[in-house]
Amino acid sequence: MPITILLRTARIFFAAVFIFSGFVKAVDPLGSAYKFQDFFMAFGVEWLFPAALPLAVLLSTLEFVVGFAFLFGLKMQVFAPAGFALMAVFTPATIFIALTDPVPHCGCFGDAIVISNQATAFKNVLLFAAAGVVFFNRRNIRPLLSGKYEGLSILAAAFMIAGISLYGLTYLPIIDFRPWKAGNNIAEQIALPEEASRQIILVFENRKTGETRDYPADDYPWDDPEWVELWEYTDRKEKKEKPEAESPIANFNIVDESGNDLTDSLINAPGYLYMVVAYDLNTTRSRTFDEKLAPLAEIALQSGHEWIALTASPPEIVNDFKKKHDAAYPFFFSDERELKTIIRSNPGLVVLKDGVVVEKWPYRKFPSPDTINRNITNKK
């Protein structure tokens, strides 16, 4: 392959991956920050948590700008070494992650495309090779823009991608890549994929030794008199026959204070379900519960709709919070990670109709009571 074709192919490949990776991370900076925190926890450096969000914004901006420069051949004397240096760090890091699997996936493409740690390592080996081709041939690259326009265009790209991050932090991501996006049927997202079935397991206990054994419901020695005399049925449980087949929403549940799972009854109920999502009541914008959410809850409840709050805070904090804010609606419990996935706001408001997400609002853009009454609750 002639060097000019190889150089152009390597440059465009590297640019496309970096631009896409930087963009999807910038769209959802909190998601990237949560992924950094996963790594910090896995490696026992939780003291780095405060750096997660700044690192997320910096990484997305850097990736996008480097990819932009590669695409248009801008300032290659600066950005070709920068791209090569980044891959010199990323590649061995992702190979180590692929070998050790400290987290399920590295989040290199955010929630837009989830790939395994092994696939990430392979991708980065290819990117490292592409970056090397560009680095060693950078003097042969002619910029598509010249003079002052090189610097101005790079600066514009940096401001644009940083602005996308800032908007996502202030409100919600401009594109929702998660399974809780508007229009999705949550019951279908929770359901296990067809290729994975559930297996019923029966638990038996040895009457003499107290030993327990698990048997598939369709394969245990029920017709053996000696076995029946010795073993007593004690429990029943379910497990996935193919645990690798995950549903899009795998770990979400709604539990009351007594431990009762109300997920199916609430998500599958006909009509409107309003969910106030506040994963941490200690850090939530509590003032919005009085000023903005209370009037909305009153309208929704008067209209006969369901209004609940979901949190990962412990029951004692929930009880104190309800008394302080005179909340007349029930608070239920769910996993903190899942609540952060539902909406990137603490608190946020999610409206479902017949199990389908209708709308989502961050606390900075909660709708007015009139908007709720006119545009949501009165719709048939």
BATOR-637560 format. One record per residue (C-alpha): residue number from 1; y, z, x. Coordinates in nm, 2 decimals. Layout:
! residues N
+-----+--------+--------+--------+
| seq |     c2 |     c3 |     c1 |
+-----+--------+--------+--------+
| NUM |      Y |      Z |      X |
...
+-----+--------+--------+--------+
END
This chain:
! residues 380
+-----+--------+--------+--------+
| seq |     c2 |     c3 |     c1 |
+-----+--------+--------+--------+
|   1 |   0.00 |   0.00 |   0.00 |
|   2 |   0.34 |  -0.10 |   0.15 |
|   3 |   0.55 |   0.20 |   0.24 |
|   4 |   0.83 |   0.11 |   0.00 |
|   5 |   0.59 |   0.11 |  -0.30 |
|   6 |   0.42 |   0.44 |  -0.18 |
|   7 |   0.76 |   0.60 |  -0.13 |
|   8 |   0.89 |   0.49 |  -0.47 |
|   9 |   0.57 |   0.61 |  -0.64 |
|  10 |   0.58 |   0.94 |  -0.47 |
|  11 |   0.94 |   1.00 |  -0.54 |
|  12 |   0.91 |   0.91 |  -0.91 |
|  13 |   0.60 |   1.12 |  -0.96 |
|  14 |   0.75 |   1.42 |  -0.79 |
|  15 |   1.08 |   1.38 |  -0.99 |
|  16 |   0.90 |   1.34 |  -1.33 |
|  17 |   0.69 |   1.66 |  -1.28 |
|  18 |   0.98 |   1.87 |  -1.15 |
|  19 |   1.23 |   1.75 |  -1.42 |
|  20 |   0.98 |   1.82 |  -1.70 |
|  21 |   0.87 |   2.15 |  -1.55 |
|  22 |   1.23 |   2.27 |  -1.50 |
|  23 |   1.33 |   2.16 |  -1.85 |
|  24 |   1.06 |   2.33 |  -2.04 |
|  25 |   1.11 |   2.65 |  -1.84 |
|  26 |   1.49 |   2.63 |  -1.91 |
|  27 |   1.43 |   2.59 |  -2.28 |
|  28 |   1.25 |   2.92 |  -2.30 |
|  29 |   1.38 |   3.14 |  -2.01 |
|  30 |   1.24 |   3.46 |  -2.17 |
|  31 |   0.90 |   3.31 |  -2.18 |
|  32 |   0.92 |   3.24 |  -1.81 |
|  33 |   1.05 |   3.59 |  -1.74 |
|  34 |   0.75 |   3.73 |  -1.93 |
|  35 |   0.52 |   3.52 |  -1.71 |
|  36 |   0.69 |   3.66 |  -1.39 |
|  37 |   0.63 |   4.01 |  -1.53 |
|  38 |   0.26 |   3.93 |  -1.58 |
|  39 |   0.24 |   3.84 |  -1.21 |
|  40 |   0.43 |   4.15 |  -1.11 |
|  41 |   0.19 |   4.37 |  -1.30 |
|  42 |  -0.11 |   4.18 |  -1.16 |
|  43 |   0.01 |   4.25 |  -0.81 |
|  44 |   0.13 |   4.60 |  -0.87 |
|  45 |   0.50 |   4.54 |  -0.81 |
|  46 |   0.64 |   4.64 |  -1.15 |
|  47 |   0.96 |   4.75 |  -0.98 |
|  48 |   1.05 |   4.38 |  -0.97 |
|  49 |   1.07 |   4.36 |  -1.35 |
|  50 |   1.45 |   4.35 |  -1.35 |
|  51 |   1.44 |   4.04 |  -1.13 |
|  52 |   1.21 |   3.84 |  -1.37 |
|  53 |   1.48 |   3.69 |  -1.59 |
|  54 |   1.72 |   3.59 |  -1.30 |
|  55 |   1.42 |   3.44 |  -1.12 |
|  56 |   1.32 |   3.25 |  -1.43 |
|  57 |   1.66 |   3.09 |  -1.47 |
|  58 |   1.70 |   3.02 |  -1.10 |
|  59 |   1.35 |   2.85 |  -1.08 |
|  60 |   1.40 |   2.63 |  -1.38 |
|  61 |   1.75 |   2.52 |  -1.26 |
|  62 |   1.62 |   2.46 |  -0.90 |
|  63 |   1.32 |   2.26 |  -1.02 |
|  64 |   1.53 |   2.04 |  -1.25 |
|  65 |   1.80 |   1.97 |  -1.00 |
|  66 |   1.56 |   1.89 |  -0.72 |
|  67 |   1.37 |   1.66 |  -0.96 |
|  68 |   1.70 |   1.50 |  -1.07 |
|  69 |   1.80 |   1.44 |  -0.71 |
|  70 |   1.46 |   1.28 |  -0.62 |
|  71 |   1.47 |   1.05 |  -0.93 |
|  72 |   1.81 |   0.90 |  -0.83 |
|  73 |   1.77 |   0.94 |  -0.46 |
|  74 |   2.07 |   1.17 |  -0.43 |
|  75 |   2.16 |   1.38 |  -0.12 |
|  76 |   1.81 |   1.32 |   0.02 |
|  77 |   1.91 |   1.48 |   0.35 |
|  78 |   1.93 |   1.80 |   0.15 |
|  79 |   1.69 |   1.77 |  -0.14 |
|  80 |   1.40 |   1.60 |   0.03 |
|  81 |   1.36 |   1.90 |   0.27 |
|  82 |   1.42 |   2.14 |  -0.03 |
|  83 |   1.14 |   1.98 |  -0.23 |
|  84 |   0.91 |   1.98 |   0.06 |
|  85 |   0.99 |   2.35 |   0.13 |
|  86 |   0.93 |   2.44 |  -0.23 |
|  87 |   0.59 |   2.28 |  -0.23 |
|  88 |   0.50 |   2.44 |   0.10 |
|  89 |   0.55 |   2.77 |  -0.08 |
|  90 |   0.41 |   2.68 |  -0.42 |
|  91 |   0.09 |   2.50 |  -0.31 |
|  92 |  -0.08 |   2.79 |  -0.11 |
|  93 |   0.05 |   3.04 |  -0.37 |
|  94 |  -0.12 |   2.84 |  -0.66 |
|  95 |  -0.44 |   2.79 |  -0.45 |
|  96 |  -0.46 |   3.17 |  -0.40 |
|  97 |  -0.40 |   3.22 |  -0.78 |
|  98 |  -0.67 |   2.96 |  -0.86 |
|  99 |  -0.92 |   3.15 |  -0.65 |
| 100 |  -0.83 |   3.50 |  -0.77 |
| 101 |  -0.72 |   3.43 |  -1.13 |
| 102 |  -0.48 |   3.73 |  -1.16 |
| 103 |  -0.34 |   3.59 |  -1.48 |
| 104 |  -0.49 |   3.34 |  -1.73 |
| 105 |  -0.24 |   3.06 |  -1.64 |
| 106 |   0.07 |   3.04 |  -1.42 |
| 107 |   0.30 |   2.90 |  -1.69 |
| 108 |   0.42 |   2.61 |  -1.47 |
| 109 |   0.50 |   2.41 |  -1.78 |
| 110 |   0.59 |   2.70 |  -2.00 |
| 111 |   0.43 |   2.69 |  -2.34 |
| 112 |   0.48 |   2.32 |  -2.37 |
| 113 |   0.16 |   2.24 |  -2.18 |
| 114 |  -0.08 |   2.52 |  -2.08 |
| 115 |  -0.31 |   2.43 |  -1.79 |
| 116 |  -0.56 |   2.64 |  -1.59 |
| 117 |  -0.48 |   2.79 |  -1.26 |
| 118 |  -0.73 |   2.55 |  -1.10 |
| 119 |  -0.55 |   2.25 |  -1.25 |
| 120 |  -0.22 |   2.38 |  -1.14 |
| 121 |  -0.34 |   2.41 |  -0.78 |
| 122 |  -0.47 |   2.05 |  -0.79 |
| 123 |  -0.14 |   1.93 |  -0.93 |
| 124 |   0.05 |   2.11 |  -0.66 |
| 125 |  -0.16 |   1.96 |  -0.38 |
| 126 |  -0.06 |   1.61 |  -0.52 |
| 127 |   0.30 |   1.72 |  -0.54 |
| 128 |   0.29 |   1.85 |  -0.19 |
| 129 |   0.16 |   1.51 |  -0.07 |
| 130 |   0.43 |   1.33 |  -0.26 |
| 131 |   0.70 |   1.56 |  -0.13 |
| 132 |   0.57 |   1.49 |   0.23 |
| 133 |   0.59 |   1.12 |   0.18 |
| 134 |   0.95 |   1.15 |   0.06 |
| 135 |   1.05 |   1.40 |   0.33 |
| 136 |   0.93 |   1.19 |   0.62 |
| 137 |   1.08 |   0.87 |   0.48 |
| 138 |   1.40 |   1.02 |   0.34 |
| 139 |   1.62 |   0.80 |   0.56 |
| 140 |   1.48 |   0.49 |   0.39 |
| 141 |   1.60 |   0.61 |   0.04 |
| 142 |   1.92 |   0.46 |  -0.09 |
| 143 |   2.10 |   0.66 |  -0.36 |
| 144 |   2.15 |   0.50 |  -0.70 |
| 145 |   2.49 |   0.67 |  -0.71 |
| 146 |   2.72 |   0.69 |  -0.40 |
| 147 |   3.01 |   0.88 |  -0.27 |
| 148 |   3.16 |   1.16 |  -0.48 |
| 149 |   2.94 |   1.07 |  -0.78 |
| 150 |   2.63 |   1.20 |  -0.60 |
| 151 |   2.77 |   1.56 |  -0.58 |
| 152 |   2.92 |   1.54 |  -0.93 |
| 153 |   2.61 |   1.42 |  -1.09 |
| 154 |   2.40 |   1.69 |  -0.93 |
| 155 |   2.65 |   1.95 |  -1.03 |
| 156 |   2.65 |   1.82 |  -1.39 |
| 157 |   2.27 |   1.84 |  -1.40 |
| 158 |   2.28 |   2.20 |  -1.28 |
| 159 |   2.53 |   2.30 |  -1.54 |
| 160 |   2.34 |   2.12 |  -1.82 |
| 161 |   2.01 |   2.29 |  -1.74 |
| 162 |   2.17 |   2.63 |  -1.69 |
| 163 |   2.35 |   2.58 |  -2.02 |
| 164 |   2.02 |   2.52 |  -2.20 |
| 165 |   1.88 |   2.84 |  -2.05 |
| 166 |   2.20 |   3.03 |  -2.16 |
| 167 |   2.17 |   2.90 |  -2.51 |
| 168 |   1.80 |   3.00 |  -2.53 |
| 169 |   1.89 |   3.35 |  -2.41 |
| 170 |   2.18 |   3.39 |  -2.65 |
| 171 |   2.01 |   3.25 |  -2.96 |
| 172 |   1.66 |   3.09 |  -2.96 |
| 173 |   1.50 |   2.81 |  -2.75 |
| 174 |   1.63 |   2.46 |  -2.86 |
| 175 |   1.27 |   2.35 |  -2.88 |
| 176 |   1.00 |   2.59 |  -3.00 |
| 177 |   0.67 |   2.51 |  -2.81 |
| 178 |   0.49 |   2.81 |  -2.95 |
| 179 |   0.25 |   2.83 |  -3.25 |
| 180 |   0.50 |   3.02 |  -3.46 |
| 181 |   0.75 |   2.73 |  -3.48 |
| 182 |   0.89 |   2.62 |  -3.82 |
| 183 |   0.65 |   2.41 |  -4.02 |
| 184 |   0.33 |   2.56 |  -3.88 |
| 185 |   0.07 |   2.72 |  -4.11 |
| 186 |   0.01 |   3.06 |  -3.95 |
| 187 |  -0.33 |   3.11 |  -4.13 |
| 188 |  -0.45 |   2.78 |  -3.97 |
| 189 |  -0.31 |   2.88 |  -3.63 |
| 190 |  -0.50 |   3.22 |  -3.65 |
| 191 |  -0.83 |   3.06 |  -3.76 |
| 192 |  -1.08 |   3.01 |  -3.49 |
| 193 |  -1.13 |   2.64 |  -3.38 |
| 194 |  -1.43 |   2.47 |  -3.54 |
| 195 |  -1.61 |   2.43 |  -3.21 |
| 196 |  -1.63 |   2.81 |  -3.18 |
| 197 |  -1.83 |   3.00 |  -3.43 |
| 198 |  -1.87 |   3.37 |  -3.48 |
| 199 |  -2.20 |   3.54 |  -3.42 |
| 200 |  -2.31 |   3.85 |  -3.62 |
| 201 |  -2.45 |   4.12 |  -3.40 |
| 202 |  -2.65 |   4.42 |  -3.53 |
| 203 |  -2.66 |   4.74 |  -3.33 |
| 204 |  -2.97 |   4.96 |  -3.33 |
| 205 |  -3.02 |   5.31 |  -3.18 |
| 206 |  -3.34 |   5.45 |  -3.04 |
| 207 |  -3.43 |   5.76 |  -3.25 |
| 208 |  -3.58 |   5.93 |  -2.95 |
| 209 |  -3.36 |   5.85 |  -2.65 |
| 210 |  -3.03 |   5.76 |  -2.82 |
| 211 |  -3.02 |   5.43 |  -2.64 |
| 212 |  -2.84 |   5.15 |  -2.83 |
| 213 |  -2.92 |   4.78 |  -2.82 |
| 214 |  -2.75 |   4.47 |  -2.97 |
| 215 |  -2.95 |   4.20 |  -3.15 |
| 216 |  -2.83 |   3.87 |  -3.31 |
| 217 |  -2.85 |   3.91 |  -3.69 |
| 218 |  -3.10 |   3.63 |  -3.71 |
| 219 |  -3.32 |   3.73 |  -3.42 |
| 220 |  -3.44 |   4.09 |  -3.41 |
| 221 |  -3.80 |   4.23 |  -3.45 |
| 222 |  -3.77 |   4.34 |  -3.81 |
| 223 |  -4.14 |   4.26 |  -3.87 |
| 224 |  -4.27 |   4.48 |  -3.59 |
| 225 |  -4.37 |   4.82 |  -3.75 |
| 226 |  -4.37 |   5.01 |  -3.42 |
| 227 |  -4.02 |   4.88 |  -3.34 |
| 228 |  -3.89 |   4.96 |  -3.69 |
| 229 |  -4.02 |   5.31 |  -3.66 |
| 230 |  -3.85 |   5.37 |  -3.33 |
| 231 |  -3.51 |   5.19 |  -3.38 |
| 232 |  -3.25 |   5.26 |  -3.65 |
| 233 |  -2.97 |   5.03 |  -3.76 |
| 234 |  -2.62 |   5.19 |  -3.68 |
| 235 |  -2.35 |   4.92 |  -3.68 |
| 236 |  -2.26 |   4.56 |  -3.72 |
| 237 |  -2.01 |   4.36 |  -3.52 |
| 238 |  -1.90 |   4.00 |  -3.45 |
| 239 |  -1.84 |   3.81 |  -3.14 |
| 240 |  -1.74 |   3.45 |  -3.05 |
| 241 |  -2.04 |   3.24 |  -2.94 |
| 242 |  -1.79 |   3.04 |  -2.72 |
| 243 |  -1.52 |   3.29 |  -2.61 |
| 244 |  -1.34 |   3.01 |  -2.42 |
| 245 |  -1.25 |   2.84 |  -2.75 |
| 246 |  -0.93 |   3.03 |  -2.83 |
| 247 |  -0.73 |   2.99 |  -3.15 |
| 248 |  -0.36 |   2.91 |  -3.10 |
| 249 |  -0.28 |   3.26 |  -3.22 |
| 250 |  -0.57 |   3.47 |  -3.09 |
| 251 |  -0.45 |   3.83 |  -3.08 |
| 252 |  -0.21 |   3.87 |  -3.37 |
| 253 |  -0.27 |   4.13 |  -3.63 |
| 254 |  -0.07 |   4.35 |  -3.87 |
| 255 |  -0.19 |   4.71 |  -3.88 |
| 256 |  -0.06 |   5.00 |  -4.09 |
| 257 |  -0.03 |   5.36 |  -3.96 |
| 258 |  -0.38 |   5.44 |  -4.07 |
| 259 |  -0.53 |   5.15 |  -3.87 |
| 260 |  -0.60 |   4.92 |  -4.17 |
| 261 |  -0.57 |   4.55 |  -4.08 |
| 262 |  -0.35 |   4.38 |  -4.33 |
| 263 |  -0.31 |   4.04 |  -4.15 |
| 264 |  -0.50 |   3.83 |  -4.40 |
| 265 |  -0.36 |   3.99 |  -4.71 |
| 266 |   0.00 |   3.94 |  -4.59 |
| 267 |  -0.02 |   3.61 |  -4.41 |
| 268 |  -0.22 |   3.44 |  -4.68 |
| 269 |  -0.03 |   3.59 |  -4.98 |
| 270 |   0.14 |   3.33 |  -5.20 |
| 271 |   0.52 |   3.32 |  -5.20 |
| 272 |   0.78 |   3.44 |  -4.95 |
| 273 |   0.71 |   3.69 |  -4.67 |
| 274 |   1.01 |   3.81 |  -4.47 |
| 275 |   0.92 |   3.96 |  -4.13 |
| 276 |   1.16 |   4.16 |  -3.92 |
| 277 |   1.03 |   4.14 |  -3.57 |
| 278 |   1.14 |   4.42 |  -3.33 |
| 279 |   0.89 |   4.47 |  -3.06 |
| 280 |   1.07 |   4.77 |  -2.92 |
| 281 |   1.28 |   4.99 |  -3.15 |
| 282 |   1.42 |   5.18 |  -2.85 |
| 283 |   1.59 |   4.86 |  -2.72 |
| 284 |   1.65 |   4.67 |  -3.04 |
| 285 |   2.00 |   4.60 |  -3.17 |
| 286 |   1.97 |   4.88 |  -3.43 |
| 287 |   2.32 |   4.82 |  -3.57 |
| 288 |   2.20 |   4.49 |  -3.72 |
| 289 |   1.95 |   4.68 |  -3.94 |
| 290 |   2.23 |   4.84 |  -4.13 |
| 291 |   2.49 |   4.57 |  -4.11 |
| 292 |   2.29 |   4.25 |  -4.16 |
| 293 |   1.93 |   4.32 |  -4.25 |
| 294 |   1.97 |   4.58 |  -4.52 |
| 295 |   2.17 |   4.34 |  -4.75 |
| 296 |   1.92 |   4.06 |  -4.69 |
| 297 |   1.62 |   4.30 |  -4.76 |
| 298 |   1.78 |   4.41 |  -5.09 |
| 299 |   1.82 |   4.05 |  -5.21 |
| 300 |   1.46 |   3.96 |  -5.11 |
| 301 |   1.31 |   4.26 |  -5.27 |
| 302 |   1.51 |   4.22 |  -5.59 |
| 303 |   1.38 |   3.86 |  -5.60 |
| 304 |   1.02 |   3.99 |  -5.59 |
| 305 |   0.95 |   3.88 |  -5.23 |
| 306 |   0.77 |   4.07 |  -4.96 |
| 307 |   0.98 |   4.22 |  -4.68 |
| 308 |   0.82 |   4.40 |  -4.38 |
| 309 |   0.90 |   4.50 |  -4.03 |
| 310 |   0.67 |   4.45 |  -3.73 |
| 311 |   0.69 |   4.65 |  -3.41 |
| 312 |   0.49 |   4.77 |  -3.11 |
| 313 |   0.67 |   5.10 |  -3.10 |
| 314 |   0.46 |   5.42 |  -3.16 |
| 315 |   0.45 |   5.58 |  -3.51 |
| 316 |   0.68 |   5.87 |  -3.43 |
| 317 |   0.96 |   5.64 |  -3.31 |
| 318 |   0.91 |   5.42 |  -3.62 |
| 319 |   0.94 |   5.72 |  -3.85 |
| 320 |   1.26 |   5.84 |  -3.69 |
| 321 |   1.40 |   5.49 |  -3.69 |
| 322 |   1.32 |   5.44 |  -4.07 |
| 323 |   1.49 |   5.77 |  -4.15 |
| 324 |   1.80 |   5.70 |  -3.94 |
| 325 |   1.85 |   5.36 |  -4.10 |
| 326 |   1.72 |   5.44 |  -4.45 |
| 327 |   1.48 |   5.15 |  -4.44 |
| 328 |   1.32 |   5.10 |  -4.78 |
| 329 |   1.06 |   4.85 |  -4.66 |
| 330 |   0.73 |   4.92 |  -4.47 |
| 331 |   0.69 |   4.90 |  -4.10 |
| 332 |   0.37 |   4.78 |  -3.95 |
| 333 |   0.23 |   4.75 |  -3.60 |
| 334 |   0.13 |   4.46 |  -3.39 |
| 335 |   0.08 |   4.37 |  -3.02 |
| 336 |   0.40 |   4.36 |  -2.82 |
| 337 |   0.31 |   4.03 |  -2.65 |
| 338 |   0.24 |   3.86 |  -2.98 |
| 339 |   0.57 |   3.99 |  -3.12 |
| 340 |   0.76 |   3.84 |  -2.82 |
| 341 |   0.58 |   3.52 |  -2.89 |
| 342 |   0.67 |   3.50 |  -3.25 |
| 343 |   1.05 |   3.51 |  -3.18 |
| 344 |   1.25 |   3.55 |  -2.86 |
| 345 |   1.48 |   3.81 |  -3.02 |
| 346 |   1.47 |   4.18 |  -3.06 |
| 347 |   1.52 |   4.20 |  -3.36 |
| 348 |   1.45 |   3.86 |  -3.51 |
| 349 |   1.38 |   3.75 |  -3.87 |
| 350 |   1.10 |   3.51 |  -3.97 |
| 351 |   1.04 |   3.37 |  -4.32 |
| 352 |   0.70 |   3.24 |  -4.43 |
| 353 |   0.62 |   3.07 |  -4.76 |
| 354 |   0.26 |   3.05 |  -4.85 |
| 355 |   0.17 |   3.12 |  -4.49 |
| 356 |   0.40 |   2.85 |  -4.35 |
| 357 |   0.69 |   2.93 |  -4.13 |
| 358 |   1.01 |   2.83 |  -4.31 |
| 359 |   1.29 |   2.96 |  -4.08 |
| 360 |   1.35 |   3.19 |  -3.78 |
| 361 |   1.68 |   3.36 |  -3.68 |
| 362 |   1.78 |   3.57 |  -3.38 |
| 363 |   1.99 |   3.88 |  -3.44 |
| 364 |   2.31 |   3.69 |  -3.34 |
| 365 |   2.26 |   3.43 |  -3.61 |
| 366 |   2.12 |   3.63 |  -3.90 |
| 367 |   2.20 |   3.44 |  -4.23 |
| 368 |   2.44 |   3.57 |  -4.49 |
| 369 |   2.30 |   3.72 |  -4.81 |
| 370 |   2.44 |   3.42 |  -5.00 |
| 371 |   2.25 |   3.18 |  -4.77 |
| 372 |   1.93 |   3.37 |  -4.82 |
| 373 |   1.98 |   3.38 |  -5.20 |
| 374 |   2.09 |   3.01 |  -5.23 |
| 375 |   1.88 |   2.83 |  -4.98 |
| 376 |   1.56 |   3.04 |  -4.94 |
| 377 |   1.47 |   3.28 |  -5.22 |
| 378 |   1.56 |   3.05 |  -5.51 |
| 379 |   1.36 |   2.76 |  -5.38 |
| 380 |   1.04 |   2.70 |  -5.57 |
+-----+--------+--------+--------+
END
